Amino acid sequence: MTETTEAAPAPAAELPAYPLPRGCPYHPAAGYDRYTEDGSVSRVRLYNGRQVWAVSGHAEARQVLLDAATYSSDRVHPHFPALAPRFESARKVRNFIGMDPPEHTVQRRMMLSSFTVKKVALLRPRIQKVVDDLLDRIEERGPVADLVPDFALPVPSIVICELLGVPYADHAFFEHQSRRVVTGSTSLEESAAAFGELSRYLDGLIRHKQAEPGDGLLDTLIAEQVDTGALTRRELVDIALLLLVAGHETTASAIALGVLTLLESPDQLAAVRADSTLLPTAVEELLRFMAIADGVARFATKDTELAGHRIRAGDGVVVVISTANRDELAFAGSDTFDVTRGARHHISFGHGVHQCIGQNLARAEMEIALSTLFRRLPGLRLAVPSQRLPVKEPGGVQGVWELPVTW
């Protein structure tokens, strides 16, 4: 039987900070080693000095993510921990990612049919066409290319726009505002302004669709949920904001960082090129290894115990995905990138009721983008040393801002 301990809170200045910047864009921050010195759960301090529990073990992380009744995702609650200043603005946005059941369940169910394995399979030919068209342009211009704006970003951006019924002609606007939302260094004021700009844009788009319906997911939600009174237009705006931002920013980073990781691991890239059946497994390993979402926040709704620690009601909890995905107890040789590894139990898409609704689409986009890129440009290589690539700030979606390549 495990003994439960309840240590007195340490002075905040003595605790390791969370989040910390990555040195290498596909490895956890070096300072995260301190989180596991005394086990899988430890205290850390946030930017505002608040002490929260960092959960770094894989089993413990899954336990927290699975138990939505004990560990709440309610972002408007004052106990919910903001991991960076920009997250304070997110408290004003009410959609299912920041709700608990049963409210969460009702909203999530409205979207499920659009992101099933079967529905994504029907989208694969269109994803392939988007990828091919972008690579045609890259090849026509010739080397050098920056794969972030030329490839990794437009692939998921075009796809999510078509799925939702958002005009891709507006992509420069919403991509810019999305970056202001997800960037770790964004100030509270700038984040709030970006949320406002996106909300006004989506509200106007939904009003237009109410007058002139189309055939995207937003049009379906208007007809089935808003017009029937199940959702207000304000609620649909908040849902649309989540789907639009998360639908392209995270996958864009995963594609770019996936390219970099494979280029930095020539033996693993050669294995995938030699055996195309390894591609789905390679994508899962990339998702585990890179951990684009560094961590997710929760707070305890009641006194509980976790890995021998007493967690009090109201305590903030952060599941450190990047370290949980490198837990040796779950993934032997976890710091080694191995495309033959069976890594499907990683938590890069979360776990439990909040597991990412778009995971099937993200996997398809990564598989098609990476396989086609390396097939069509067999001589692909970095145009600058990887150490010179600008790494995204902590507290947001992880990745690189630029990826210059040649071939």
C-alpha positions as CSV (number, residue, x, y, z in Angstrom):
1,M,0.0,0.0,0.0
2,T,1.4,3.4,-1.0
3,E,2.0,5.9,1.7
4,T,0.5,9.3,1.0
5,T,2.7,12.3,1.8
6,E,1.8,16.0,2.2
7,A,4.9,18.1,2.1
8,A,4.7,21.8,3.1
9,P,4.7,24.0,0.0
10,A,8.2,25.1,-0.8
11,P,9.0,28.8,-1.5
12,A,8.0,29.5,-5.1
13,A,11.5,30.7,-5.9
14,E,13.0,27.3,-5.1
15,L,10.7,25.4,-7.4
16,P,11.5,24.7,-11.1
17,A,9.5,26.8,-13.5
18,Y,7.0,25.5,-16.0
19,P,7.0,25.8,-19.0
20,L,10.6,26.0,-20.1
21,P,12.0,26.7,-23.6
22,R,13.2,23.8,-25.7
23,G,16.8,23.9,-26.9
24,C,16.2,21.3,-29.6
25,P,12.7,21.7,-31.0
26,Y,11.8,18.0,-30.9
27,H,13.2,17.2,-27.4
28,P,11.6,18.2,-24.0
29,A,13.2,21.2,-22.3
30,A,16.4,20.2,-20.5
31,G,15.1,21.7,-17.3
32,Y,12.2,19.2,-17.2
33,D,14.6,16.6,-15.8
34,R,14.1,18.3,-12.4
35,Y,10.5,17.3,-12.5
36,T,11.3,13.6,-12.2
37,E,14.0,13.8,-9.6
38,D,11.6,12.8,-6.8
39,G,9.2,10.7,-8.8
40,S,6.5,11.1,-11.4
41,V,4.6,14.0,-9.6
42,S,6.3,17.2,-8.3
43,R,5.6,20.8,-7.6
44,V,6.5,23.5,-10.1
45,R,5.8,27.2,-10.4
46,L,4.0,29.1,-13.2
47,Y,4.8,32.5,-14.7
48,N,2.7,34.2,-12.0
49,G,4.3,32.4,-9.1
50,R,1.4,29.9,-8.6
51,Q,2.5,26.5,-7.4
52,V,0.9,23.6,-9.3
53,W,1.6,19.8,-9.6
54,A,3.5,18.7,-12.6
55,V,2.6,15.1,-13.7
56,S,5.5,13.7,-15.7
57,G,4.9,9.9,-15.5
58,H,2.9,8.3,-18.3
59,A,0.6,6.2,-16.1
60,E,-0.1,9.1,-13.8
61,A,-0.7,11.4,-16.7
62,R,-3.3,9.0,-18.2
63,Q,-4.9,8.7,-14.8
64,V,-5.4,12.4,-14.5
65,L,-6.6,12.8,-18.1
66,L,-9.0,9.9,-17.7
67,D,-10.6,11.1,-14.5
68,A,-12.6,14.2,-15.7
69,A,-14.6,14.2,-12.5
70,T,-11.6,14.7,-10.2
71,Y,-9.4,16.8,-12.6
72,S,-11.5,19.6,-14.2
73,S,-10.9,21.2,-17.6
74,D,-13.3,24.2,-16.8
75,R,-11.3,27.2,-18.0
76,V,-13.6,29.8,-16.6
77,H,-13.2,28.5,-13.0
78,P,-10.8,30.6,-10.9
79,H,-8.9,27.5,-9.8
80,F,-8.0,26.6,-13.5
81,P,-4.3,27.3,-13.9
82,A,-3.1,29.6,-16.7
83,L,0.2,28.2,-18.0
84,A,1.1,31.4,-19.8
85,P,-0.3,35.0,-19.8
86,R,-2.2,34.4,-23.1
87,F,-4.3,31.6,-21.4
88,E,-6.0,34.3,-19.3
89,S,-7.8,35.4,-22.5
90,A,-8.9,31.8,-23.2
91,R,-11.0,31.9,-20.1
92,K,-13.5,34.0,-22.0
93,V,-13.9,31.5,-24.8
94,R,-16.5,28.8,-24.0
95,N,-16.2,25.6,-26.0
96,F,-16.0,21.9,-25.3
97,I,-12.2,21.8,-24.8
98,G,-12.6,23.9,-21.7
99,M,-15.8,22.2,-20.3
100,D,-16.5,19.2,-18.1
101,P,-19.2,16.6,-18.8
102,P,-22.1,16.7,-19.3
103,E,-21.8,20.1,-20.9
104,H,-18.6,19.0,-22.7
105,T,-20.3,15.8,-23.9
106,V,-23.2,17.6,-25.5
107,Q,-21.0,19.9,-27.6
108,R,-18.4,17.3,-28.5
109,R,-21.1,15.0,-29.8
110,M,-22.2,17.7,-32.3
111,M,-18.9,17.4,-34.0
112,L,-18.0,13.7,-33.8
113,S,-19.5,12.6,-37.1
114,S,-17.3,15.0,-39.1
115,F,-14.0,13.6,-37.7
116,T,-14.6,9.8,-37.8
117,V,-12.1,7.4,-39.4
118,K,-14.6,6.8,-42.2
119,K,-15.1,10.5,-42.8
120,V,-11.4,11.3,-42.9
121,A,-10.8,8.4,-45.3
122,L,-13.2,10.2,-47.7
123,L,-11.0,13.3,-47.3
124,R,-7.8,11.6,-48.2
125,P,-8.0,12.2,-52.0
126,R,-8.6,15.9,-51.4
127,I,-5.7,16.1,-48.9
128,Q,-3.5,14.3,-51.5
129,K,-4.5,16.9,-54.1
130,V,-3.7,19.8,-51.8
131,V,-0.3,18.3,-51.0
132,D,0.5,17.6,-54.7
133,D,-0.5,21.1,-55.7
134,L,1.7,22.7,-53.1
135,L,4.7,20.6,-54.1
136,D,4.1,21.4,-57.7
137,R,4.6,25.1,-56.9
138,I,7.7,24.3,-54.7
139,E,9.3,22.4,-57.5
140,E,8.5,25.0,-60.1
141,R,10.2,27.7,-58.0
142,G,13.1,25.4,-57.3
143,P,15.3,25.3,-54.2
144,V,15.5,26.9,-51.6
145,A,12.0,26.7,-50.0
146,D,10.8,27.4,-46.5
147,L,8.5,24.5,-45.7
148,V,6.6,26.2,-43.0
149,P,4.8,28.8,-45.1
150,D,5.1,26.9,-48.4
151,F,3.9,23.5,-47.2
152,A,3.4,22.6,-43.6
153,L,1.0,25.5,-42.8
154,P,-1.1,25.6,-46.0
155,V,-1.8,21.8,-46.0
156,P,-4.0,21.7,-42.8
157,S,-5.1,25.3,-43.3
158,I,-6.7,24.6,-46.7
159,V,-8.2,21.3,-45.5
160,I,-9.8,22.7,-42.3
161,C,-11.1,25.7,-44.3
162,E,-12.9,23.4,-46.7
163,L,-14.2,21.2,-44.0
164,L,-15.6,24.1,-42.0
165,G,-16.7,26.2,-44.9
166,V,-14.3,29.0,-44.1
167,P,-13.0,31.0,-47.2
168,Y,-9.4,30.1,-47.7
169,A,-9.0,33.5,-49.3
170,D,-9.0,34.9,-45.7
171,H,-6.2,32.5,-44.6
172,A,-3.5,35.3,-44.1
173,F,-5.8,37.0,-41.6
174,F,-6.8,34.0,-39.5
175,E,-3.4,32.4,-39.6
176,H,-1.8,35.6,-38.3
177,Q,-4.4,35.9,-35.5
178,S,-4.0,32.2,-34.7
179,R,-0.3,32.7,-34.2
180,R,-1.0,35.5,-31.8
181,V,-3.3,33.2,-29.9
182,V,-1.0,30.1,-29.6
183,T,2.4,31.8,-29.3
184,G,3.8,31.3,-25.9
185,S,5.4,34.7,-25.6
186,T,2.1,36.6,-26.6
187,S,1.1,39.1,-23.9
188,L,-2.3,39.0,-22.3
189,E,-3.3,42.2,-24.2
190,E,-2.2,40.9,-27.6
191,S,-3.8,37.5,-27.0
192,A,-7.1,39.2,-26.0
193,A,-7.0,41.3,-29.2
194,A,-6.4,38.3,-31.4
195,F,-9.3,36.4,-29.8
196,G,-11.4,39.5,-30.4
197,E,-10.4,39.7,-34.1
198,L,-11.1,36.1,-34.7
199,S,-14.4,36.1,-32.9
200,R,-15.6,39.1,-34.9
201,Y,-14.5,37.5,-38.1
202,L,-16.3,34.2,-37.3
203,D,-19.4,35.9,-36.0
204,G,-19.6,37.8,-39.4
205,L,-19.0,34.6,-41.3
206,I,-21.8,32.7,-39.4
207,R,-24.2,35.6,-39.9
208,H,-23.4,35.4,-43.7
209,K,-24.0,31.7,-43.7
210,Q,-27.3,32.1,-41.9
211,A,-28.4,34.3,-44.8
212,E,-26.6,32.3,-47.6
213,P,-26.0,28.7,-46.4
214,G,-23.2,26.6,-47.8
215,D,-22.1,23.0,-47.3
216,G,-19.4,23.1,-44.6
217,L,-19.5,21.9,-41.1
218,L,-20.3,25.4,-39.8
219,D,-23.4,25.4,-42.1
220,T,-24.5,22.0,-40.7
221,L,-24.1,23.3,-37.2
222,I,-26.1,26.4,-38.0
223,A,-28.9,24.3,-39.4
224,E,-28.9,21.5,-36.8
225,Q,-27.9,23.4,-33.7
226,V,-28.3,27.2,-33.9
227,D,-31.5,27.3,-35.9
228,T,-33.1,24.7,-33.5
229,G,-32.0,26.6,-30.4
230,A,-29.5,23.9,-29.2
231,L,-26.7,26.5,-29.6
232,T,-26.5,30.2,-29.6
233,R,-24.6,32.0,-32.3
234,R,-22.1,33.1,-29.6
235,E,-21.5,29.5,-28.6
236,L,-21.0,28.5,-32.2
237,V,-18.4,31.3,-32.7
238,D,-16.4,29.9,-29.7
239,I,-16.6,26.3,-31.2
240,A,-15.6,27.6,-34.6
241,L,-12.6,29.4,-33.1
242,L,-11.3,26.2,-31.5
243,L,-11.8,24.1,-34.7
244,L,-10.2,26.7,-36.9
245,V,-7.2,27.5,-34.8
246,A,-6.5,24.0,-33.5
247,G,-7.3,22.5,-36.9
248,H,-4.3,24.1,-38.6
249,E,-1.8,25.4,-36.1
250,T,-1.0,22.1,-34.3
251,T,-0.9,20.0,-37.5
252,A,1.3,22.6,-39.3
253,S,3.8,22.4,-36.5
254,A,3.7,18.6,-36.5
255,I,4.3,18.4,-40.2
256,A,7.3,20.8,-40.1
257,L,8.8,19.3,-37.0
258,G,8.2,15.8,-38.5
259,V,10.2,16.7,-41.5
260,L,13.0,18.1,-39.4
261,T,13.1,15.0,-37.1
262,L,13.3,12.6,-40.0
263,L,16.0,14.7,-41.7
264,E,17.9,14.6,-38.5
265,S,17.5,10.8,-38.3
266,P,18.6,9.5,-41.8
267,D,18.6,5.9,-40.7
268,Q,14.9,6.1,-39.7
269,L,14.0,8.1,-42.8
270,A,15.7,5.4,-44.9
271,A,13.7,2.7,-43.1
272,V,10.4,4.5,-44.0
273,R,11.4,5.0,-47.6
274,A,12.3,1.3,-47.9
275,D,9.0,0.1,-46.4
276,S,6.0,2.4,-46.9
277,T,3.9,0.2,-44.5
278,L,6.0,1.7,-41.7
279,L,4.5,5.1,-42.3
280,P,1.5,5.0,-39.9
281,T,3.8,3.6,-37.1
282,A,6.4,6.3,-37.9
283,V,3.7,9.0,-37.6
284,E,2.7,7.7,-34.1
285,E,6.4,7.7,-33.1
286,L,6.8,11.2,-34.3
287,L,3.8,12.3,-32.4
288,R,5.2,10.7,-29.2
289,F,8.7,11.9,-29.7
290,M,7.9,15.5,-30.6
291,A,5.0,16.2,-28.3
292,I,3.7,19.3,-30.1
293,A,1.4,20.1,-27.2
294,D,4.0,20.3,-24.4
295,G,1.4,20.1,-21.6
296,V,-2.2,20.5,-20.6
297,A,-3.8,22.1,-17.4
298,R,-6.4,20.8,-15.0
299,F,-7.4,21.5,-11.4
300,A,-8.5,19.1,-8.7
301,T,-12.2,19.3,-7.8
302,K,-11.7,17.4,-4.5
303,D,-9.0,16.1,-2.2
304,T,-7.3,13.1,-3.9
305,E,-4.1,11.1,-4.0
306,L,-1.7,10.8,-6.9
307,A,1.6,8.9,-6.9
308,G,1.8,9.1,-3.1
309,H,1.1,12.9,-3.0
310,R,-2.0,14.5,-1.4
311,I,-3.6,16.7,-4.0
312,R,-6.0,19.3,-2.4
313,A,-9.2,20.5,-3.9
314,G,-8.4,23.6,-6.0
315,D,-4.8,22.6,-6.6
316,G,-3.6,23.2,-10.2
317,V,-2.3,20.3,-12.1
318,V,-0.3,20.3,-15.4
319,V,0.2,17.1,-17.3
320,V,3.6,17.4,-18.9
321,I,3.0,15.5,-22.2
322,S,6.6,15.9,-23.4
323,T,8.0,14.1,-20.4
324,A,5.2,11.6,-20.0
325,N,5.8,10.5,-23.6
326,R,9.5,9.9,-22.7
327,D,8.7,7.8,-19.6
328,E,10.9,4.7,-19.7
329,L,8.3,2.6,-17.9
330,A,6.0,3.1,-20.9
331,F,8.5,3.4,-23.8
332,A,11.8,1.6,-23.4
333,G,14.6,3.6,-24.9
334,S,12.2,6.5,-24.9
335,D,14.8,9.1,-25.9
336,T,15.5,7.2,-29.1
337,F,13.4,7.9,-32.2
338,D,12.4,4.5,-33.6
339,V,9.9,4.3,-36.4
340,T,9.2,0.7,-35.7
341,R,8.1,1.3,-32.2
342,G,4.5,0.6,-31.2
343,A,3.7,4.0,-29.7
344,R,0.0,4.3,-30.2
345,H,-0.5,4.7,-26.4
346,H,1.3,8.1,-26.4
347,I,-0.8,11.0,-25.0
348,S,0.0,13.6,-27.6
349,F,-3.7,13.7,-28.5
350,G,-4.6,13.6,-24.8
351,H,-6.6,10.7,-23.2
352,G,-10.1,10.1,-22.0
353,V,-13.1,12.3,-22.8
354,H,-11.0,15.2,-24.0
355,Q,-8.9,13.2,-26.5
356,C,-8.4,15.4,-29.6
357,I,-11.5,15.2,-31.8
358,G,-9.3,15.9,-34.9
359,Q,-6.7,13.2,-34.3
360,N,-7.8,11.1,-37.3
361,L,-7.6,14.1,-39.6
362,A,-4.2,15.1,-38.2
363,R,-2.8,11.6,-38.7
364,A,-4.0,11.5,-42.3
365,E,-2.5,14.9,-43.1
366,M,0.8,14.0,-41.6
367,E,0.9,10.6,-43.4
368,I,0.1,12.1,-46.8
369,A,2.3,15.2,-46.4
370,L,5.4,13.4,-45.2
371,S,5.2,10.4,-47.6
372,T,4.6,12.6,-50.6
373,L,7.2,15.2,-49.7
374,F,10.0,12.6,-49.3
375,R,8.9,10.7,-52.4
376,R,8.9,13.7,-54.7
377,L,12.0,15.3,-53.3
378,P,14.3,12.4,-52.6
379,G,17.3,14.8,-52.1
380,L,15.6,16.9,-49.5
381,R,17.9,18.3,-46.9
382,L,18.2,21.3,-44.5
383,A,19.5,24.5,-46.1
384,V,20.8,25.8,-42.8
385,P,22.2,24.0,-39.7
386,S,19.4,22.8,-37.5
387,Q,20.9,24.7,-34.5
388,R,20.0,28.0,-36.4
389,L,16.3,27.2,-36.7
390,P,14.1,29.5,-34.6
391,V,12.3,27.4,-32.0
392,K,8.8,28.4,-30.9
393,E,8.4,29.8,-27.4
394,P,7.3,27.7,-24.4
395,G,3.7,27.7,-23.3
396,G,2.3,27.3,-26.7
397,V,2.3,24.9,-29.7
398,Q,5.9,23.6,-30.0
399,G,7.8,23.6,-33.3
400,V,9.9,25.9,-35.5
401,W,9.0,29.2,-37.2
402,E,11.1,28.4,-40.3
403,L,12.3,25.3,-42.1
404,P,14.5,26.3,-45.1
405,V,15.3,23.2,-47.2
406,T,17.0,22.5,-50.5
407,W,17.1,19.4,-52.7
